[in-house]
Amino acid sequence: MAAGSEELIEVRRRHLAALAHELEARGVGWRLLGAGESILRAANTATGRRAMVMVTPSSDGWSFLWNNGGIADASEPSVAADQIARSLA
């Protein structure tokens, strides 16, 4: 593994954990998937809708990205959770 890779993995996990906490508070189910648990699957069991969420470095820090063009600043997981929850309703 390249130098710094472990740090990037840990930062991703922290961002996804913060988002998972916020989604859970909104009644949205979630599960971490992929190598190094690098993707979060959010699901609304009432509607059956799902979103796959990634977190990636951006020019301003880190960003959450999800299907259908969703994007939010990873420093504000509550904002991202609101947007994701609305998209799954």
HTML snippet that shows the backbone in 3Dmol.js (N, CA, C, O; Angstrom):
<script src="https://3Dmol.org/build/3Dmol-min.js"></script>
<div id="view" style="width:600px;height:400px;position:relative"></div>
<script>
const pdb = `
ATOM      1  N   MET A   1       0.843  -1.176   0.000  1.00  0.00           N
ATOM      2  CA  MET A   1       0.000   0.000   0.000  1.00  0.00           C
ATOM      3  C   MET A   1       0.887   1.238   0.000  1.00  0.00           C
ATOM      4  O   MET A   1       1.876   1.286   0.731  1.00  0.00           O
ATOM      5  N   ALA A   2       0.555   2.221  -0.795  1.00  0.00           N
ATOM      6  CA  ALA A   2       1.366   3.436  -0.921  1.00  0.00           C
ATOM      7  C   ALA A   2       1.318   4.264   0.349  1.00  0.00           C
ATOM      8  O   ALA A   2       0.351   4.220   1.111  1.00  0.00           O
ATOM      9  N   ALA A   3       2.389   5.022   0.556  1.00  0.00           N
ATOM     10  CA  ALA A   3       2.438   5.905   1.725  1.00  0.00           C
ATOM     11  C   ALA A   3       1.259   6.858   1.668  1.00  0.00           C
ATOM     12  O   ALA A   3       0.946   7.411   0.613  1.00  0.00           O
ATOM     13  N   GLY A   4       0.617   7.044   2.792  1.00  0.00           N
ATOM     14  CA  GLY A   4      -0.527   7.944   2.854  1.00  0.00           C
ATOM     15  C   GLY A   4      -1.851   7.259   2.567  1.00  0.00           C
ATOM     16  O   GLY A   4      -2.907   7.824   2.852  1.00  0.00           O
ATOM     17  N   SER A   5      -1.820   6.048   2.006  1.00  0.00           N
ATOM     18  CA  SER A   5      -3.052   5.338   1.685  1.00  0.00           C
ATOM     19  C   SER A   5      -3.859   5.018   2.932  1.00  0.00           C
ATOM     20  O   SER A   5      -5.081   5.163   2.938  1.00  0.00           O
ATOM     21  N   GLU A   6      -3.191   4.590   3.973  1.00  0.00           N
ATOM     22  CA  GLU A   6      -3.884   4.280   5.230  1.00  0.00           C
ATOM     23  C   GLU A   6      -4.578   5.522   5.779  1.00  0.00           C
ATOM     24  O   GLU A   6      -5.698   5.444   6.285  1.00  0.00           O
ATOM     25  N   GLU A   7      -3.914   6.657   5.677  1.00  0.00           N
ATOM     26  CA  GLU A   7      -4.508   7.908   6.151  1.00  0.00           C
ATOM     27  C   GLU A   7      -5.755   8.256   5.344  1.00  0.00           C
ATOM     28  O   GLU A   7      -6.770   8.657   5.914  1.00  0.00           O
ATOM     29  N   LEU A   8      -5.685   8.107   4.031  1.00  0.00           N
ATOM     30  CA  LEU A   8      -6.852   8.384   3.180  1.00  0.00           C
ATOM     31  C   LEU A   8      -8.013   7.455   3.512  1.00  0.00           C
ATOM     32  O   LEU A   8      -9.165   7.884   3.567  1.00  0.00           O
ATOM     33  N   ILE A   9      -7.705   6.195   3.730  1.00  0.00           N
ATOM     34  CA  ILE A   9      -8.748   5.231   4.095  1.00  0.00           C
ATOM     35  C   ILE A   9      -9.401   5.637   5.406  1.00  0.00           C
ATOM     36  O   ILE A   9     -10.624   5.585   5.531  1.00  0.00           O
ATOM     37  N   GLU A  10      -8.607   6.037   6.373  1.00  0.00           N
ATOM     38  CA  GLU A  10      -9.150   6.436   7.674  1.00  0.00           C
ATOM     39  C   GLU A  10     -10.012   7.694   7.561  1.00  0.00           C
ATOM     40  O   GLU A  10     -11.067   7.777   8.191  1.00  0.00           O
ATOM     41  N   VAL A  11      -9.577   8.667   6.770  1.00  0.00           N
ATOM     42  CA  VAL A  11     -10.372   9.883   6.576  1.00  0.00           C
ATOM     43  C   VAL A  11     -11.708   9.525   5.927  1.00  0.00           C
ATOM     44  O   VAL A  11     -12.751  10.028   6.345  1.00  0.00           O
ATOM     45  N   ARG A  12     -11.687   8.667   4.916  1.00  0.00           N
ATOM     46  CA  ARG A  12     -12.934   8.225   4.271  1.00  0.00           C
ATOM     47  C   ARG A  12     -13.860   7.579   5.289  1.00  0.00           C
ATOM     48  O   ARG A  12     -15.049   7.891   5.342  1.00  0.00           O
ATOM     49  N   ARG A  13     -13.319   6.690   6.085  1.00  0.00           N
ATOM     50  CA  ARG A  13     -14.138   5.993   7.089  1.00  0.00           C
ATOM     51  C   ARG A  13     -14.763   6.974   8.076  1.00  0.00           C
ATOM     52  O   ARG A  13     -15.930   6.833   8.442  1.00  0.00           O
ATOM     53  N   ARG A  14     -13.993   7.962   8.504  1.00  0.00           N
ATOM     54  CA  ARG A  14     -14.539   8.948   9.456  1.00  0.00           C
ATOM     55  C   ARG A  14     -15.682   9.733   8.835  1.00  0.00           C
ATOM     56  O   ARG A  14     -16.711   9.949   9.475  1.00  0.00           O
ATOM     57  N   HIS A  15     -15.507  10.160   7.590  1.00  0.00           N
ATOM     58  CA  HIS A  15     -16.575  10.908   6.913  1.00  0.00           C
ATOM     59  C   HIS A  15     -17.818  10.038   6.728  1.00  0.00           C
ATOM     60  O   HIS A  15     -18.937  10.484   6.983  1.00  0.00           O
ATOM     61  N   LEU A  16     -17.619   8.808   6.288  1.00  0.00           N
ATOM     62  CA  LEU A  16     -18.761   7.919   6.081  1.00  0.00           C
ATOM     63  C   LEU A  16     -19.441   7.568   7.399  1.00  0.00           C
ATOM     64  O   LEU A  16     -20.664   7.432   7.436  1.00  0.00           O
ATOM     65  N   ALA A  17     -18.682   7.417   8.479  1.00  0.00           N
ATOM     66  CA  ALA A  17     -19.275   7.141   9.792  1.00  0.00           C
ATOM     67  C   ALA A  17     -20.123   8.318  10.261  1.00  0.00           C
ATOM     68  O   ALA A  17     -21.206   8.126  10.815  1.00  0.00           O
ATOM     69  N   ALA A  18     -19.634   9.528  10.042  1.00  0.00           N
ATOM     70  CA  ALA A  18     -20.411  10.721  10.417  1.00  0.00           C
ATOM     71  C   ALA A  18     -21.700  10.797   9.608  1.00  0.00           C
ATOM     72  O   ALA A  18     -22.756  11.129  10.147  1.00  0.00           O
ATOM     73  N   LEU A  19     -21.619  10.492   8.322  1.00  0.00           N
ATOM     74  CA  LEU A  19     -22.813  10.495   7.473  1.00  0.00           C
ATOM     75  C   LEU A  19     -23.780   9.400   7.913  1.00  0.00           C
ATOM     76  O   LEU A  19     -24.987   9.632   7.976  1.00  0.00           O
ATOM     77  N   ALA A  20     -23.269   8.217   8.217  1.00  0.00           N
ATOM     78  CA  ALA A  20     -24.114   7.108   8.664  1.00  0.00           C
ATOM     79  C   ALA A  20     -24.886   7.499   9.919  1.00  0.00           C
ATOM     80  O   ALA A  20     -26.077   7.209  10.033  1.00  0.00           O
ATOM     81  N   HIS A  21     -24.216   8.151  10.853  1.00  0.00           N
ATOM     82  CA  HIS A  21     -24.868   8.608  12.088  1.00  0.00           C
ATOM     83  C   HIS A  21     -26.016   9.560  11.763  1.00  0.00           C
ATOM     84  O   HIS A  21     -27.105   9.440  12.325  1.00  0.00           O
ATOM     85  N   GLU A  22     -25.773  10.493  10.868  1.00  0.00           N
ATOM     86  CA  GLU A  22     -26.801  11.470  10.486  1.00  0.00           C
ATOM     87  C   GLU A  22     -27.956  10.803   9.737  1.00  0.00           C
ATOM     88  O   GLU A  22     -29.116  11.156   9.951  1.00  0.00           O
ATOM     89  N   LEU A  23     -27.655   9.852   8.870  1.00  0.00           N
ATOM     90  CA  LEU A  23     -28.714   9.148   8.148  1.00  0.00           C
ATOM     91  C   LEU A  23     -29.584   8.351   9.108  1.00  0.00           C
ATOM     92  O   LEU A  23     -30.811   8.351   8.999  1.00  0.00           O
ATOM     93  N   GLU A  24     -28.944   7.679  10.039  1.00  0.00           N
ATOM     94  CA  GLU A  24     -29.679   6.884  11.021  1.00  0.00           C
ATOM     95  C   GLU A  24     -30.633   7.764  11.827  1.00  0.00           C
ATOM     96  O   GLU A  24     -31.755   7.352  12.124  1.00  0.00           O
ATOM     97  N   ALA A  25     -30.196   8.969  12.179  1.00  0.00           N
ATOM     98  CA  ALA A  25     -31.041   9.903  12.918  1.00  0.00           C
ATOM     99  C   ALA A  25     -32.274  10.317  12.112  1.00  0.00           C
ATOM    100  O   ALA A  25     -33.266  10.773  12.682  1.00  0.00           O
ATOM    101  N   ARG A  26     -32.210  10.159  10.796  1.00  0.00           N
ATOM    102  CA  ARG A  26     -33.327  10.504   9.911  1.00  0.00           C
ATOM    103  C   ARG A  26     -34.128   9.273   9.493  1.00  0.00           C
ATOM    104  O   ARG A  26     -35.004   9.358   8.632  1.00  0.00           O
ATOM    105  N   GLY A  27     -33.829   8.150  10.098  1.00  0.00           N
ATOM    106  CA  GLY A  27     -34.559   6.925   9.798  1.00  0.00           C
ATOM    107  C   GLY A  27     -34.140   6.231   8.520  1.00  0.00           C
ATOM    108  O   GLY A  27     -34.870   5.380   8.011  1.00  0.00           O
ATOM    109  N   VAL A  28     -32.979   6.578   7.992  1.00  0.00           N
ATOM    110  CA  VAL A  28     -32.469   5.968   6.771  1.00  0.00           C
ATOM    111  C   VAL A  28     -31.478   4.868   7.153  1.00  0.00           C
ATOM    112  O   VAL A  28     -30.535   5.105   7.908  1.00  0.00           O
ATOM    113  N   GLY A  29     -31.699   3.678   6.630  1.00  0.00           N
ATOM    114  CA  GLY A  29     -30.794   2.572   6.892  1.00  0.00           C
ATOM    115  C   GLY A  29     -29.516   2.731   6.079  1.00  0.00           C
ATOM    116  O   GLY A  29     -29.499   3.428   5.064  1.00  0.00           O
ATOM    117  N   TRP A  30     -28.456   2.086   6.525  1.00  0.00           N
ATOM    118  CA  TRP A  30     -27.184   2.206   5.818  1.00  0.00           C
ATOM    119  C   TRP A  30     -26.352   0.957   6.056  1.00  0.00           C
ATOM    120  O   TRP A  30     -26.581   0.183   6.985  1.00  0.00           O
ATOM    121  N   ARG A  31     -25.366   0.800   5.162  1.00  0.00           N
ATOM    122  CA  ARG A  31     -24.400  -0.299   5.279  1.00  0.00           C
ATOM    123  C   ARG A  31     -23.141   0.122   4.549  1.00  0.00           C
ATOM    124  O   ARG A  31     -23.215   0.705   3.468  1.00  0.00           O
ATOM    125  N   LEU A  32     -21.986  -0.167   5.128  1.00  0.00           N
ATOM    126  CA  LEU A  32     -20.712   0.113   4.467  1.00  0.00           C
ATOM    127  C   LEU A  32     -20.337  -1.081   3.600  1.00  0.00           C
ATOM    128  O   LEU A  32     -20.460  -2.234   4.013  1.00  0.00           O
ATOM    129  N   LEU A  33     -19.877  -0.780   2.385  1.00  0.00           N
ATOM    130  CA  LEU A  33     -19.550  -1.810   1.398  1.00  0.00           C
ATOM    131  C   LEU A  33     -18.195  -1.535   0.769  1.00  0.00           C
ATOM    132  O   LEU A  33     -17.603  -0.476   0.976  1.00  0.00           O
ATOM    133  N   GLY A  34     -17.717  -2.491   0.009  1.00  0.00           N
ATOM    134  CA  GLY A  34     -16.518  -2.306  -0.800  1.00  0.00           C
ATOM    135  C   GLY A  34     -15.235  -2.512  -0.033  1.00  0.00           C
ATOM    136  O   GLY A  34     -15.220  -2.689   1.185  1.00  0.00           O
ATOM    137  N   ALA A  35     -14.156  -2.481  -0.796  1.00  0.00           N
ATOM    138  CA  ALA A  35     -12.825  -2.629  -0.219  1.00  0.00           C
ATOM    139  C   ALA A  35     -12.576  -1.503   0.769  1.00  0.00           C
ATOM    140  O   ALA A  35     -12.728  -0.331   0.425  1.00  0.00           O
ATOM    141  N   GLY A  36     -12.204  -1.841   1.967  1.00  0.00           N
ATOM    142  CA  GLY A  36     -11.946  -0.836   2.987  1.00  0.00           C
ATOM    143  C   GLY A  36     -13.192  -0.096   3.428  1.00  0.00           C
ATOM    144  O   GLY A  36     -13.104   0.991   3.999  1.00  0.00           O
ATOM    145  N   GLU A  37     -14.368  -0.688   3.163  1.00  0.00           N
ATOM    146  CA  GLU A  37     -15.643  -0.054   3.508  1.00  0.00           C
ATOM    147  C   GLU A  37     -15.677   1.381   2.973  1.00  0.00           C
ATOM    148  O   GLU A  37     -15.943   2.326   3.716  1.00  0.00           O
ATOM    149  N   SER A  38     -15.407   1.523   1.695  1.00  0.00           N
ATOM    150  CA  SER A  38     -15.249   2.835   1.078  1.00  0.00           C
ATOM    151  C   SER A  38     -16.521   3.389   0.437  1.00  0.00           C
ATOM    152  O   SER A  38     -16.518   4.498  -0.098  1.00  0.00           O
ATOM    153  N   ILE A  39     -17.606   2.617   0.492  1.00  0.00           N
ATOM    154  CA  ILE A  39     -18.886   3.057  -0.069  1.00  0.00           C
ATOM    155  C   ILE A  39     -19.966   2.836   0.977  1.00  0.00           C
ATOM    156  O   ILE A  39     -19.971   1.827   1.682  1.00  0.00           O
ATOM    157  N   LEU A  40     -20.873   3.785   1.067  1.00  0.00           N
ATOM    158  CA  LEU A  40     -22.001   3.662   1.979  1.00  0.00           C
ATOM    159  C   LEU A  40     -23.271   3.479   1.146  1.00  0.00           C
ATOM    160  O   LEU A  40     -23.550   4.272   0.247  1.00  0.00           O
ATOM    161  N   ARG A  41     -24.022   2.449   1.444  1.00  0.00           N
ATOM    162  CA  ARG A  41     -25.319   2.255   0.797  1.00  0.00           C
ATOM    163  C   ARG A  41     -26.388   2.750   1.759  1.00  0.00           C
ATOM    164  O   ARG A  41     -26.520   2.230   2.867  1.00  0.00           O
ATOM    165  N   ALA A  42     -27.141   3.740   1.343  1.00  0.00           N
ATOM    166  CA  ALA A  42     -28.246   4.277   2.134  1.00  0.00           C
ATOM    167  C   ALA A  42     -29.540   3.722   1.561  1.00  0.00           C
ATOM    168  O   ALA A  42     -29.678   3.613   0.343  1.00  0.00           O
ATOM    169  N   ALA A  43     -30.493   3.368   2.422  1.00  0.00           N
ATOM    170  CA  ALA A  43     -31.738   2.774   1.940  1.00  0.00           C
ATOM    171  C   ALA A  43     -32.918   3.235   2.776  1.00  0.00           C
ATOM    172  O   ALA A  43     -32.848   3.309   4.003  1.00  0.00           O
ATOM    173  N   ASN A  44     -34.004   3.542   2.080  1.00  0.00           N
ATOM    174  CA  ASN A  44     -35.277   3.843   2.719  1.00  0.00           C
ATOM    175  C   ASN A  44     -36.125   2.590   2.541  1.00  0.00           C
ATOM    176  O   ASN A  44     -36.578   2.302   1.433  1.00  0.00           O
ATOM    177  N   THR A  45     -36.342   1.847   3.615  1.00  0.00           N
ATOM    178  CA  THR A  45     -37.067   0.583   3.504  1.00  0.00           C
ATOM    179  C   THR A  45     -38.536   0.800   3.137  1.00  0.00           C
ATOM    180  O   THR A  45     -39.156  -0.093   2.561  1.00  0.00           O
ATOM    181  N   ALA A  46     -39.099   1.953   3.452  1.00  0.00           N
ATOM    182  CA  ALA A  46     -40.505   2.225   3.123  1.00  0.00           C
ATOM    183  C   ALA A  46     -40.712   2.395   1.620  1.00  0.00           C
ATOM    184  O   ALA A  46     -41.726   1.951   1.082  1.00  0.00           O
ATOM    185  N   THR A  47     -39.768   3.030   0.947  1.00  0.00           N
ATOM    186  CA  THR A  47     -39.916   3.285  -0.489  1.00  0.00           C
ATOM    187  C   THR A  47     -39.118   2.305  -1.342  1.00  0.00           C
ATOM    188  O   THR A  47     -39.377   2.162  -2.537  1.00  0.00           O
ATOM    189  N   GLY A  48     -38.153   1.636  -0.731  1.00  0.00           N
ATOM    190  CA  GLY A  48     -37.281   0.735  -1.476  1.00  0.00           C
ATOM    191  C   GLY A  48     -36.177   1.449  -2.241  1.00  0.00           C
ATOM    192  O   GLY A  48     -35.408   0.812  -2.961  1.00  0.00           O
ATOM    193  N   ARG A  49     -36.094   2.752  -2.093  1.00  0.00           N
ATOM    194  CA  ARG A  49     -35.066   3.512  -2.804  1.00  0.00           C
ATOM    195  C   ARG A  49     -33.736   3.409  -2.076  1.00  0.00           C
ATOM    196  O   ARG A  49     -33.672   3.328  -0.850  1.00  0.00           O
ATOM    197  N   ARG A  50     -32.660   3.416  -2.893  1.00  0.00           N
ATOM    198  CA  ARG A  50     -31.305   3.300  -2.356  1.00  0.00           C
ATOM    199  C   ARG A  50     -30.394   4.298  -3.033  1.00  0.00           C
ATOM    200  O   ARG A  50     -30.652   4.751  -4.148  1.00  0.00           O
ATOM    201  N   ALA A  51     -29.328   4.627  -2.337  1.00  0.00           N
ATOM    202  CA  ALA A  51     -28.278   5.480  -2.903  1.00  0.00           C
ATOM    203  C   ALA A  51     -26.935   4.903  -2.502  1.00  0.00           C
ATOM    204  O   ALA A  51     -26.764   4.413  -1.386  1.00  0.00           O
ATOM    205  N   MET A  52     -25.993   4.963  -3.415  1.00  0.00           N
ATOM    206  CA  MET A  52     -24.621   4.569  -3.142  1.00  0.00           C
ATOM    207  C   MET A  52     -23.826   5.858  -2.972  1.00  0.00           C
ATOM    208  O   MET A  52     -23.806   6.702  -3.868  1.00  0.00           O
ATOM    209  N   VAL A  53     -23.174   6.008  -1.825  1.00  0.00           N
ATOM    210  CA  VAL A  53     -22.469   7.248  -1.500  1.00  0.00           C
ATOM    211  C   VAL A  53     -20.976   6.976  -1.381  1.00  0.00           C
ATOM    212  O   VAL A  53     -20.542   6.039  -0.711  1.00  0.00           O
ATOM    213  N   MET A  54     -20.209   7.821  -2.049  1.00  0.00           N
ATOM    214  CA  MET A  54     -18.741   7.788  -1.943  1.00  0.00           C
ATOM    215  C   MET A  54     -18.299   9.107  -1.326  1.00  0.00           C
ATOM    216  O   MET A  54     -19.029  10.098  -1.359  1.00  0.00           O
ATOM    217  N   VAL A  55     -17.107   9.106  -0.771  1.00  0.00           N
ATOM    218  CA  VAL A  55     -16.501  10.355  -0.312  1.00  0.00           C
ATOM    219  C   VAL A  55     -15.133  10.453  -0.971  1.00  0.00           C
ATOM    220  O   VAL A  55     -14.367   9.489  -0.979  1.00  0.00           O
ATOM    221  N   THR A  56     -14.836  11.611  -1.518  1.00  0.00           N
ATOM    222  CA  THR A  56     -13.615  11.764  -2.298  1.00  0.00           C
ATOM    223  C   THR A  56     -12.970  13.118  -2.041  1.00  0.00           C
ATOM    224  O   THR A  56     -13.665  14.093  -1.755  1.00  0.00           O
ATOM    225  N   PRO A  57     -11.643  13.184  -2.141  1.00  0.00           N
ATOM    226  CA  PRO A  57     -10.991  14.490  -1.992  1.00  0.00           C
ATOM    227  C   PRO A  57     -11.462  15.433  -3.099  1.00  0.00           C
ATOM    228  O   PRO A  57     -11.695  15.015  -4.234  1.00  0.00           O
ATOM    229  N   SER A  58     -11.596  16.702  -2.747  1.00  0.00           N
ATOM    230  CA  SER A  58     -11.968  17.723  -3.722  1.00  0.00           C
ATOM    231  C   SER A  58     -11.037  18.918  -3.541  1.00  0.00           C
ATOM    232  O   SER A  58     -10.183  18.915  -2.654  1.00  0.00           O
ATOM    233  N   SER A  59     -11.197  19.908  -4.358  1.00  0.00           N
ATOM    234  CA  SER A  59     -10.305  21.074  -4.273  1.00  0.00           C
ATOM    235  C   SER A  59     -10.477  21.819  -2.953  1.00  0.00           C
ATOM    236  O   SER A  59      -9.565  22.521  -2.517  1.00  0.00           O
ATOM    237  N   ASP A  60     -11.635  21.675  -2.314  1.00  0.00           N
ATOM    238  CA  ASP A  60     -11.913  22.385  -1.062  1.00  0.00           C
ATOM    239  C   ASP A  60     -11.894  21.476   0.161  1.00  0.00           C
ATOM    240  O   ASP A  60     -12.309  21.903   1.239  1.00  0.00           O
ATOM    241  N   GLY A  61     -11.431  20.252   0.032  1.00  0.00           N
ATOM    242  CA  GLY A  61     -11.434  19.313   1.154  1.00  0.00           C
ATOM    243  C   GLY A  61     -11.917  17.958   0.683  1.00  0.00           C
ATOM    244  O   GLY A  61     -11.247  17.291  -0.106  1.00  0.00           O
ATOM    245  N   TRP A  62     -13.101  17.544   1.175  1.00  0.00           N
ATOM    246  CA  TRP A  62     -13.698  16.265   0.810  1.00  0.00           C
ATOM    247  C   TRP A  62     -15.154  16.493   0.448  1.00  0.00           C
ATOM    248  O   TRP A  62     -15.803  17.395   0.979  1.00  0.00           O
ATOM    249  N   SER A  63     -15.670  15.661  -0.468  1.00  0.00           N
ATOM    250  CA  SER A  63     -17.069  15.761  -0.894  1.00  0.00           C
ATOM    251  C   SER A  63     -17.725  14.392  -0.887  1.00  0.00           C
ATOM    252  O   SER A  63     -17.102  13.383  -1.218  1.00  0.00           O
ATOM    253  N   PHE A  64     -19.000  14.377  -0.500  1.00  0.00           N
ATOM    254  CA  PHE A  64     -19.829  13.189  -0.676  1.00  0.00           C
ATOM    255  C   PHE A  64     -20.404  13.251  -2.081  1.00  0.00           C
ATOM    256  O   PHE A  64     -20.825  14.313  -2.540  1.00  0.00           O
ATOM    257  N   LEU A  65     -20.421  12.109  -2.766  1.00  0.00           N
ATOM    258  CA  LEU A  65     -21.022  11.993  -4.088  1.00  0.00           C
ATOM    259  C   LEU A  65     -21.972  10.800  -4.065  1.00  0.00           C
ATOM    260  O   LEU A  65     -21.629   9.749  -3.524  1.00  0.00           O
ATOM    261  N   TRP A  66     -23.164  10.950  -4.649  1.00  0.00           N
ATOM    262  CA  TRP A  66     -24.083   9.826  -4.740  1.00  0.00           C
ATOM    263  C   TRP A  66     -24.821   9.865  -6.063  1.00  0.00           C
ATOM    264  O   TRP A  66     -24.804  10.871  -6.773  1.00  0.00           O
ATOM    265  N   ASN A  67     -25.469   8.752  -6.386  1.00  0.00           N
ATOM    266  CA  ASN A  67     -26.099   8.611  -7.691  1.00  0.00           C
ATOM    267  C   ASN A  67     -27.085   9.744  -7.983  1.00  0.00           C
ATOM    268  O   ASN A  67     -27.583  10.410  -7.075  1.00  0.00           O
ATOM    269  N   ASN A  68     -27.345   9.937  -9.259  1.00  0.00           N
ATOM    270  CA  ASN A  68     -28.214  10.994  -9.777  1.00  0.00           C
ATOM    271  C   ASN A  68     -27.654  12.385  -9.538  1.00  0.00           C
ATOM    272  O   ASN A  68     -28.412  13.346  -9.410  1.00  0.00           O
ATOM    273  N   GLY A  69     -26.327  12.501  -9.475  1.00  0.00           N
ATOM    274  CA  GLY A  69     -25.683  13.808  -9.409  1.00  0.00           C
ATOM    275  C   GLY A  69     -25.621  14.451  -8.042  1.00  0.00           C
ATOM    276  O   GLY A  69     -25.317  15.639  -7.940  1.00  0.00           O
ATOM    277  N   GLY A  70     -25.901  13.702  -6.985  1.00  0.00           N
ATOM    278  CA  GLY A  70     -25.848  14.265  -5.644  1.00  0.00           C
ATOM    279  C   GLY A  70     -24.427  14.589  -5.220  1.00  0.00           C
ATOM    280  O   GLY A  70     -23.500  13.812  -5.448  1.00  0.00           O
ATOM    281  N   ILE A  71     -24.273  15.753  -4.598  1.00  0.00           N
ATOM    282  CA  ILE A  71     -22.958  16.161  -4.092  1.00  0.00           C
ATOM    283  C   ILE A  71     -23.160  17.073  -2.889  1.00  0.00           C
ATOM    284  O   ILE A  71     -24.069  17.903  -2.868  1.00  0.00           O
ATOM    285  N   ALA A  72     -22.296  16.906  -1.884  1.00  0.00           N
ATOM    286  CA  ALA A  72     -22.337  17.760  -0.692  1.00  0.00           C
ATOM    287  C   ALA A  72     -20.958  17.773  -0.052  1.00  0.00           C
ATOM    288  O   ALA A  72     -20.188  16.822  -0.182  1.00  0.00           O
ATOM    289  N   ASP A  73     -20.665  18.844   0.626  1.00  0.00           N
ATOM    290  CA  ASP A  73     -19.402  18.994   1.345  1.00  0.00           C
ATOM    291  C   ASP A  73     -19.367  17.995   2.497  1.00  0.00           C
ATOM    292  O   ASP A  73     -20.296  17.947   3.303  1.00  0.00           O
ATOM    293  N   ALA A  74     -18.315  17.205   2.579  1.00  0.00           N
ATOM    294  CA  ALA A  74     -18.203  16.178   3.615  1.00  0.00           C
ATOM    295  C   ALA A  74     -18.010  16.765   5.010  1.00  0.00           C
ATOM    296  O   ALA A  74     -18.169  16.058   6.005  1.00  0.00           O
ATOM    297  N   SER A  75     -17.670  18.050   5.092  1.00  0.00           N
ATOM    298  CA  SER A  75     -17.534  18.669   6.414  1.00  0.00           C
ATOM    299  C   SER A  75     -18.900  18.972   7.037  1.00  0.00           C
ATOM    300  O   SER A  75     -18.979  19.378   8.196  1.00  0.00           O
ATOM    301  N   GLU A  76     -19.977  18.773   6.261  1.00  0.00           N
ATOM    302  CA  GLU A  76     -21.336  19.010   6.756  1.00  0.00           C
ATOM    303  C   GLU A  76     -22.197  17.767   6.498  1.00  0.00           C
ATOM    304  O   GLU A  76     -23.070  17.786   5.631  1.00  0.00           O
ATOM    305  N   PRO A  77     -21.949  16.685   7.252  1.00  0.00           N
ATOM    306  CA  PRO A  77     -22.698  15.448   7.001  1.00  0.00           C
ATOM    307  C   PRO A  77     -24.199  15.593   7.238  1.00  0.00           C
ATOM    308  O   PRO A  77     -24.983  14.857   6.639  1.00  0.00           O
ATOM    309  N   SER A  78     -24.618  16.521   8.095  1.00  0.00           N
ATOM    310  CA  SER A  78     -26.053  16.694   8.325  1.00  0.00           C
ATOM    311  C   SER A  78     -26.741  17.238   7.076  1.00  0.00           C
ATOM    312  O   SER A  78     -27.872  16.855   6.776  1.00  0.00           O
ATOM    313  N   VAL A  79     -26.072  18.123   6.350  1.00  0.00           N
ATOM    314  CA  VAL A  79     -26.624  18.664   5.099  1.00  0.00           C
ATOM    315  C   VAL A  79     -26.737  17.545   4.065  1.00  0.00           C
ATOM    316  O   VAL A  79     -27.761  17.411   3.394  1.00  0.00           O
ATOM    317  N   ALA A  80     -25.691  16.750   3.943  1.00  0.00           N
ATOM    318  CA  ALA A  80     -25.708  15.628   2.996  1.00  0.00           C
ATOM    319  C   ALA A  80     -26.808  14.641   3.375  1.00  0.00           C
ATOM    320  O   ALA A  80     -27.528  14.158   2.502  1.00  0.00           O
ATOM    321  N   ALA A  81     -26.947  14.338   4.659  1.00  0.00           N
ATOM    322  CA  ALA A  81     -27.977  13.390   5.104  1.00  0.00           C
ATOM    323  C   ALA A  81     -29.374  13.910   4.776  1.00  0.00           C
ATOM    324  O   ALA A  81     -30.234  13.139   4.352  1.00  0.00           O
ATOM    325  N   ASP A  82     -29.609  15.203   4.968  1.00  0.00           N
ATOM    326  CA  ASP A  82     -30.905  15.782   4.606  1.00  0.00           C
ATOM    327  C   ASP A  82     -31.180  15.588   3.120  1.00  0.00           C
ATOM    328  O   ASP A  82     -32.276  15.180   2.736  1.00  0.00           O
ATOM    329  N   GLN A  83     -30.190  15.877   2.288  1.00  0.00           N
ATOM    330  CA  GLN A  83     -30.357  15.751   0.838  1.00  0.00           C
ATOM    331  C   GLN A  83     -30.598  14.306   0.424  1.00  0.00           C
ATOM    332  O   GLN A  83     -31.471  14.019  -0.396  1.00  0.00           O
ATOM    333  N   ILE A  84     -29.819  13.405   0.999  1.00  0.00           N
ATOM    334  CA  ILE A  84     -29.970  11.979   0.661  1.00  0.00           C
ATOM    335  C   ILE A  84     -31.316  11.464   1.120  1.00  0.00           C
ATOM    336  O   ILE A  84     -31.994  10.757   0.374  1.00  0.00           O
ATOM    337  N   ALA A  85     -31.715  11.805   2.336  1.00  0.00           N
ATOM    338  CA  ALA A  85     -33.011  11.350   2.857  1.00  0.00           C
ATOM    339  C   ALA A  85     -34.150  11.838   1.969  1.00  0.00           C
ATOM    340  O   ALA A  85     -35.081  11.085   1.683  1.00  0.00           O
ATOM    341  N   ARG A  86     -34.081  13.098   1.531  1.00  0.00           N
ATOM    342  CA  ARG A  86     -35.122  13.630   0.629  1.00  0.00           C
ATOM    343  C   ARG A  86     -35.135  12.869  -0.701  1.00  0.00           C
ATOM    344  O   ARG A  86     -36.202  12.590  -1.247  1.00  0.00           O
ATOM    345  N   SER A  87     -33.957  12.538  -1.217  1.00  0.00           N
ATOM    346  CA  SER A  87     -33.905  11.833  -2.509  1.00  0.00           C
ATOM    347  C   SER A  87     -34.432  10.413  -2.413  1.00  0.00           C
ATOM    348  O   SER A  87     -34.816   9.832  -3.427  1.00  0.00           O
ATOM    349  N   LEU A  88     -34.459   9.848  -1.230  1.00  0.00           N
ATOM    350  CA  LEU A  88     -34.936   8.481  -1.044  1.00  0.00           C
ATOM    351  C   LEU A  88     -36.398   8.405  -0.626  1.00  0.00           C
ATOM    352  O   LEU A  88     -36.967   7.316  -0.558  1.00  0.00           O
ATOM    353  N   ALA A  89     -37.008   9.549  -0.346  1.00  0.00           N
ATOM    354  CA  ALA A  89     -38.396   9.574   0.120  1.00  0.00           C
ATOM    355  C   ALA A  89     -39.376   9.218  -0.981  1.00  0.00           C
ATOM    356  O   ALA A  89     -40.585   9.194  -0.748  1.00  0.00           O
TER     357      ALA A  89
END
`;
const viewer = $3Dmol.createViewer("view");
viewer.addModel(pdb, "pdb");
viewer.setStyle({}, {cartoon: {color: "spectrum"}});
viewer.zoomTo();
viewer.render();
</script>
